[in-house]
Every structure is written in structure tokens, then in C-alpha cells.
């Protein structure tokens, strides 16, 4: 593991246990088996959806973007507000809102199709 990933375990201590798993040159950040964060390009990104993205926009966050066939692709992960890296209560808040977005995404995937 790298130092940044080790530090994230401390950051999210008040939120609950996390697990990091290598993926695509970065790390997936999981809680209770669901990916709610992404550590890539030296930054932490957290899961967003229609219900919480405005909070991230208001905090000055930016979406995770990568290039695919000369096109920018944006994912539903936005940069974590810097304050959460030093404030465990902030980390708990942002971790919770991102985990809830991950839960909603999972529920939508598991919804029966008609």
C-alpha cells in the first residue's frame, strides 16, 4: 500500500472501516463492500449522484475525468473537499453522503426491469 492510502484509513476512522483495492492505476475505496471513493492522480474522489452532487459543486469540487479515445469521460466521483483530510467529522459527513450515493446506485442496479 502507499502512504496516502494508509492515511485514508485514519481520515475515515470516524466514518467506519474502509478497504482499498488497486484498480486501473488508482485505488477503489470501499466501506461495507461498496465502493464510495476513488484515489487516483494523487487525489481522493467521492461518489456522487443527483441527490448530493450540488454539495460537491458548492464545496468547489471537480469531477474525476479521464481520456478515452481522445474524449474526456467524467465519472460520478468528485474531488473530496480538502477539509475532510484534516477533520474527522468532515470526513464522516462526506464519507456518509458518498456511501449513501453508492447505496442508491446499487439499489438502482438491483431494481427489477419491466
QUITAZI-V783842 format. One record per pair of residues at least 24 apart in sequence whose ideal C-beta (glycine too) atoms are under 6 Angstrom apart, sorted by sequence separation. I is the first residue (numbers start at 0). J is the second residue. If there is no record, write none. Layout:
I_J / I_J
//
This chain:
47_75 / 46_76 / 47_77 / 44_76 / 44_78 / 45_79 / 42_78 / 43_79 / 37_76 / 51_96 / 45_93 / 51_100 / 46_97 / 45_97 / 48_100 / 47_100 / 46_100 / 46_101 / 48_103 / 35_97 / 35_98 / 35_101 / 30_98 / 33_101 / 10_84 / 13_87 / 14_90 / 14_91 / 13_91 / 11_90 / 10_90 / 14_94 / 11_94
//
